[in-house]
Amino acid sequence: MDLNDFGFSTVSEQEFTSAAKEPEEKVVSAAVEKAKAGQIKEVEGTVNKIWQLLDYHYEDIDKHKEKLNKEYERQMKEVEDMIVPLLNNLAKSSTNEYIYWPNRREILEAQIEKITKHTRDINIFTE
């Protein structure tokens, strides 16, 4: 005698649960991966913006540094121009024991004031 089982069979609860969870786990996994990819892209975008800002500020810093170096070089040249002529004149007369220098106090004080104006000027850093 032929039994007709109508095309179904029985399964245990464990087999049914694992078979039902498999597609669910795939969907959840895919959603998690998609979310991670979106977050990664968002983080990459933020990091790129930060790098652009840093590049911009480094360019500003380099420009300011170059400006300061030029100003420093100019001021040091001016200080050199104030000191070297005196030293050259003293070197020319090195064979003479005495130096005749009337009003030297006023001349030296004026020169010292000019020199300290350059060496103590901190305004070049705030421009």
PyRosetta script that sets phi, psi and omega in degrees:
from pyrosetta import init, pose_from_sequence

init()
pose = pose_from_sequence("MDLNDFGFSTVSEQEFTSAAKEPEEKVVSAAVEKAKAGQIKEVEGTVNKIWQLLDYHYEDIDKHKEKLNKEYERQMKEVEDMIVPLLNNLAKSSTNEYIYWPNRREILEAQIEKITKHTRDINIFTE")
pose.set_psi(1, 134.7)
pose.set_omega(1, -179.6)
pose.set_phi(2, -91.1)
pose.set_psi(2, 126.8)
pose.set_omega(2, 174.8)
pose.set_phi(3, -98.1)
pose.set_psi(3, 132.3)
pose.set_omega(3, 176.5)
pose.set_phi(4, -97.1)
pose.set_psi(4, 117.8)
pose.set_omega(4, -177.7)
pose.set_phi(5, -92.4)
pose.set_psi(5, 4.6)
pose.set_omega(5, 178.1)
pose.set_phi(6, 60.6)
pose.set_psi(6, 18.6)
pose.set_omega(6, 173.2)
pose.set_phi(7, 83.4)
pose.set_psi(7, 14.3)
pose.set_omega(7, 176.6)
pose.set_phi(8, -123.3)
pose.set_psi(8, 161.1)
pose.set_omega(8, 175.5)
pose.set_phi(9, -139.9)
pose.set_psi(9, 165.0)
pose.set_omega(9, -179.3)
pose.set_phi(10, -96.7)
pose.set_psi(10, 150.5)
pose.set_omega(10, 177.1)
pose.set_phi(11, -136.0)
pose.set_psi(11, 158.5)
pose.set_omega(11, 178.7)
pose.set_phi(12, -76.5)
pose.set_psi(12, 163.5)
pose.set_omega(12, 179.9)
pose.set_phi(13, -62.1)
pose.set_psi(13, -38.4)
pose.set_omega(13, -179.9)
pose.set_phi(14, -63.0)
pose.set_psi(14, -44.6)
pose.set_omega(14, 178.4)
pose.set_phi(15, -63.5)
pose.set_psi(15, -40.6)
pose.set_omega(15, -179.4)
pose.set_phi(16, -66.1)
pose.set_psi(16, -45.5)
pose.set_omega(16, -178.7)
pose.set_phi(17, -63.4)
pose.set_psi(17, -44.5)
pose.set_omega(17, -179.1)
pose.set_phi(18, -66.5)
pose.set_psi(18, -37.2)
pose.set_omega(18, 178.8)
pose.set_phi(19, -69.1)
pose.set_psi(19, -34.9)
pose.set_omega(19, -179.4)
pose.set_phi(20, -74.9)
pose.set_psi(20, -33.6)
pose.set_omega(20, -177.5)
pose.set_phi(21, -76.8)
pose.set_psi(21, -26.0)
pose.set_omega(21, -175.9)
pose.set_phi(22, -56.8)
pose.set_psi(22, -53.2)
pose.set_omega(22, 178.3)
pose.set_phi(23, -64.4)
pose.set_psi(23, -35.2)
pose.set_omega(23, 179.2)
pose.set_phi(24, -62.8)
pose.set_psi(24, -43.8)
pose.set_omega(24, 179.2)
pose.set_phi(25, -64.1)
pose.set_psi(25, -37.6)
pose.set_omega(25, 177.9)
pose.set_phi(26, -63.9)
pose.set_psi(26, -43.0)
pose.set_omega(26, -180.0)
pose.set_phi(27, -64.5)
pose.set_psi(27, -45.5)
pose.set_omega(27, 179.3)
pose.set_phi(28, -62.7)
pose.set_psi(28, -44.7)
pose.set_omega(28, 178.7)
pose.set_phi(29, -58.8)
pose.set_psi(29, -45.9)
pose.set_omega(29, -179.9)
pose.set_phi(30, -63.4)
pose.set_psi(30, -40.7)
pose.set_omega(30, 179.7)
pose.set_phi(31, -65.5)
pose.set_psi(31, -41.2)
pose.set_omega(31, 178.4)
pose.set_phi(32, -63.2)
pose.set_psi(32, -45.2)
pose.set_omega(32, 179.3)
pose.set_phi(33, -61.1)
pose.set_psi(33, -42.0)
pose.set_omega(33, 179.9)
pose.set_phi(34, -64.7)
pose.set_psi(34, -42.8)
pose.set_omega(34, 179.0)
pose.set_phi(35, -63.4)
pose.set_psi(35, -42.6)
pose.set_omega(35, 178.7)
pose.set_phi(36, -62.0)
pose.set_psi(36, -43.4)
pose.set_omega(36, 179.8)
pose.set_phi(37, -61.7)
pose.set_psi(37, -41.4)
pose.set_omega(37, 178.1)
pose.set_phi(38, -64.1)
pose.set_psi(38, -42.4)
pose.set_omega(38, 178.7)
pose.set_phi(39, -65.9)
pose.set_psi(39, -39.8)
pose.set_omega(39, 179.2)
pose.set_phi(40, -63.1)
pose.set_psi(40, -44.0)
pose.set_omega(40, 178.6)
pose.set_phi(41, -62.2)
pose.set_psi(41, -40.2)
pose.set_omega(41, 179.2)
pose.set_phi(42, -64.3)
pose.set_psi(42, -44.6)
pose.set_omega(42, 178.5)
pose.set_phi(43, -64.4)
pose.set_psi(43, -42.0)
pose.set_omega(43, 177.9)
pose.set_phi(44, -60.3)
pose.set_psi(44, -41.8)
pose.set_omega(44, 178.1)
pose.set_phi(45, -61.8)
pose.set_psi(45, -43.4)
pose.set_omega(45, 178.8)
pose.set_phi(46, -64.3)
pose.set_psi(46, -44.4)
pose.set_omega(46, 179.0)
pose.set_phi(47, -61.6)
pose.set_psi(47, -41.9)
pose.set_omega(47, 178.0)
pose.set_phi(48, -61.7)
pose.set_psi(48, -40.9)
pose.set_omega(48, 177.3)
pose.set_phi(49, -62.7)
pose.set_psi(49, -41.5)
pose.set_omega(49, 178.9)
pose.set_phi(50, -62.3)
pose.set_psi(50, -43.9)
pose.set_omega(50, 178.8)
pose.set_phi(51, -61.5)
pose.set_psi(51, -40.6)
pose.set_omega(51, 178.9)
pose.set_phi(52, -62.9)
pose.set_psi(52, -42.6)
pose.set_omega(52, 177.9)
pose.set_phi(53, -63.4)
pose.set_psi(53, -43.0)
pose.set_omega(53, 178.7)
pose.set_phi(54, -62.5)
pose.set_psi(54, -44.1)
pose.set_omega(54, 177.7)
pose.set_phi(55, -58.5)
pose.set_psi(55, -44.2)
pose.set_omega(55, -179.9)
pose.set_phi(56, -60.5)
pose.set_psi(56, -46.0)
pose.set_omega(56, -178.6)
pose.set_phi(57, -69.9)
pose.set_psi(57, -36.9)
pose.set_omega(57, 176.6)
pose.set_phi(58, -63.5)
pose.set_psi(58, -37.1)
pose.set_omega(58, 176.6)
pose.set_phi(59, -63.4)
pose.set_psi(59, -43.2)
pose.set_omega(59, 177.4)
pose.set_phi(60, -61.7)
pose.set_psi(60, -42.9)
pose.set_omega(60, 179.9)
pose.set_phi(61, -63.4)
pose.set_psi(61, -43.2)
pose.set_omega(61, 179.0)
pose.set_phi(62, -62.8)
pose.set_psi(62, -41.8)
pose.set_omega(62, 178.2)
pose.set_phi(63, -63.2)
pose.set_psi(63, -43.8)
pose.set_omega(63, 179.9)
pose.set_phi(64, -65.6)
pose.set_psi(64, -40.5)
pose.set_omega(64, 178.5)
pose.set_phi(65, -62.1)
pose.set_psi(65, -43.6)
pose.set_omega(65, 178.9)
pose.set_phi(66, -62.1)
pose.set_psi(66, -42.1)
pose.set_omega(66, 178.4)
pose.set_phi(67, -62.7)
pose.set_psi(67, -44.6)
pose.set_omega(67, 178.9)
pose.set_phi(68, -63.2)
pose.set_psi(68, -41.5)
pose.set_omega(68, 179.2)
pose.set_phi(69, -62.7)
pose.set_psi(69, -41.1)
pose.set_omega(69, 178.2)
pose.set_phi(70, -64.9)
pose.set_psi(70, -43.0)
pose.set_omega(70, 179.0)
pose.set_phi(71, -65.1)
pose.set_psi(71, -42.7)
pose.set_omega(71, 177.9)
pose.set_phi(72, -60.8)
pose.set_psi(72, -45.2)
pose.set_omega(72, 179.5)
pose.set_phi(73, -61.8)
pose.set_psi(73, -42.1)
pose.set_omega(73, 179.1)
pose.set_phi(74, -63.0)
pose.set_psi(74, -45.1)
pose.set_omega(74, -178.5)
pose.set_phi(75, -68.5)
pose.set_psi(75, -37.9)
pose.set_omega(75, 178.1)
pose.set_phi(76, -65.9)
pose.set_psi(76, -35.3)
pose.set_omega(76, 176.5)
pose.set_phi(77, -64.1)
pose.set_psi(77, -41.2)
pose.set_omega(77, 177.9)
pose.set_phi(78, -63.8)
pose.set_psi(78, -42.2)
pose.set_omega(78, 177.9)
pose.set_phi(79, -63.4)
pose.set_psi(79, -43.4)
pose.set_omega(79, 177.7)
pose.set_phi(80, -58.7)
pose.set_psi(80, -43.5)
pose.set_omega(80, 179.7)
pose.set_phi(81, -65.4)
pose.set_psi(81, -22.5)
pose.set_omega(81, 177.6)
pose.set_phi(82, -83.2)
pose.set_psi(82, -29.8)
pose.set_omega(82, -173.3)
pose.set_phi(83, -97.1)
pose.set_psi(83, -44.0)
pose.set_omega(83, -172.7)
pose.set_phi(84, -59.6)
pose.set_psi(84, -41.0)
pose.set_omega(84, 178.5)
pose.set_phi(85, -58.8)
pose.set_psi(85, -40.0)
pose.set_omega(85, 177.1)
pose.set_phi(86, -61.5)
pose.set_psi(86, -47.2)
pose.set_omega(86, -179.1)
pose.set_phi(87, -64.6)
pose.set_psi(87, -38.3)
pose.set_omega(87, 177.2)
pose.set_phi(88, -63.8)
pose.set_psi(88, -42.9)
pose.set_omega(88, 178.3)
pose.set_phi(89, -64.0)
pose.set_psi(89, -39.6)
pose.set_omega(89, 177.5)
pose.set_phi(90, -65.8)
pose.set_psi(90, -37.9)
pose.set_omega(90, 180.0)
pose.set_phi(91, -68.3)
pose.set_psi(91, -34.2)
pose.set_omega(91, -180.0)
pose.set_phi(92, -61.7)
pose.set_psi(92, -38.9)
pose.set_omega(92, -175.9)
pose.set_phi(93, -100.3)
pose.set_psi(93, 34.3)
pose.set_omega(93, -175.9)
pose.set_phi(94, -69.9)
pose.set_psi(94, -17.4)
pose.set_omega(94, 179.9)
pose.set_phi(95, -81.2)
pose.set_psi(95, -21.0)
pose.set_omega(95, 178.0)
pose.set_phi(96, -85.5)
pose.set_psi(96, 138.9)
pose.set_omega(96, -178.6)
pose.set_phi(97, -77.5)
pose.set_psi(97, -29.2)
pose.set_omega(97, -174.5)
pose.set_phi(98, -117.1)
pose.set_psi(98, 151.2)
pose.set_omega(98, 178.3)
pose.set_phi(99, -116.0)
pose.set_psi(99, 124.4)
pose.set_omega(99, 174.6)
pose.set_phi(100, -91.8)
pose.set_psi(100, 116.2)
pose.set_omega(100, -174.5)
pose.set_phi(101, -147.1)
pose.set_psi(101, 81.1)
pose.set_omega(101, 179.8)
pose.set_phi(102, -68.4)
pose.set_psi(102, 148.0)
pose.set_omega(102, 179.3)
pose.set_phi(103, 58.9)
pose.set_psi(103, 27.4)
pose.set_omega(103, -175.6)
pose.set_phi(104, -66.3)
pose.set_psi(104, -30.5)
pose.set_omega(104, -179.6)
pose.set_phi(105, -59.2)
pose.set_psi(105, -49.9)
pose.set_omega(105, -179.3)
pose.set_phi(106, -63.8)
pose.set_psi(106, -42.7)
pose.set_omega(106, -179.8)
pose.set_phi(107, -63.0)
pose.set_psi(107, -46.5)
pose.set_omega(107, -179.2)
pose.set_phi(108, -66.0)
pose.set_psi(108, -41.8)
pose.set_omega(108, 179.0)
pose.set_phi(109, -62.1)
pose.set_psi(109, -40.7)
pose.set_omega(109, 177.7)
pose.set_phi(110, -64.3)
pose.set_psi(110, -41.7)
pose.set_omega(110, 179.9)
pose.set_phi(111, -67.2)
pose.set_psi(111, -41.4)
pose.set_omega(111, 178.0)
pose.set_phi(112, -61.2)
pose.set_psi(112, -41.4)
pose.set_omega(112, 178.6)
pose.set_phi(113, -62.6)
pose.set_psi(113, -42.1)
pose.set_omega(113, 177.7)
pose.set_phi(114, -62.3)
pose.set_psi(114, -43.8)
pose.set_omega(114, -177.7)
pose.set_phi(115, -66.1)
pose.set_psi(115, -47.5)
pose.set_omega(115, -178.2)
pose.set_phi(116, -67.0)
pose.set_psi(116, -26.0)
pose.set_omega(116, 175.5)
pose.set_phi(117, -61.6)
pose.set_psi(117, -36.1)
pose.set_omega(117, 179.3)
pose.set_phi(118, -80.4)
pose.set_psi(118, -41.0)
pose.set_omega(118, -174.3)
pose.set_phi(119, -78.0)
pose.set_psi(119, -20.8)
pose.set_omega(119, -178.3)
pose.set_phi(120, -108.5)
pose.set_psi(120, 8.7)
pose.set_omega(120, -179.6)
pose.set_phi(121, -78.8)
pose.set_psi(121, 114.6)
pose.set_omega(121, 179.3)
pose.set_phi(122, -104.9)
pose.set_psi(122, 0.6)
pose.set_omega(122, -178.1)
pose.set_phi(123, -66.3)
pose.set_psi(123, -19.7)
pose.set_omega(123, -179.5)
pose.set_phi(124, -65.2)
pose.set_psi(124, -20.7)
pose.set_omega(124, -177.6)
pose.set_phi(125, -88.3)
pose.set_psi(125, -10.3)
pose.set_omega(125, -176.2)
pose.set_phi(126, -108.6)
pose.set_psi(126, 0.0)
pose.set_omega(126, -178.6)
pose.set_phi(127, -75.6)
pose.dump_pdb("model.pdb")
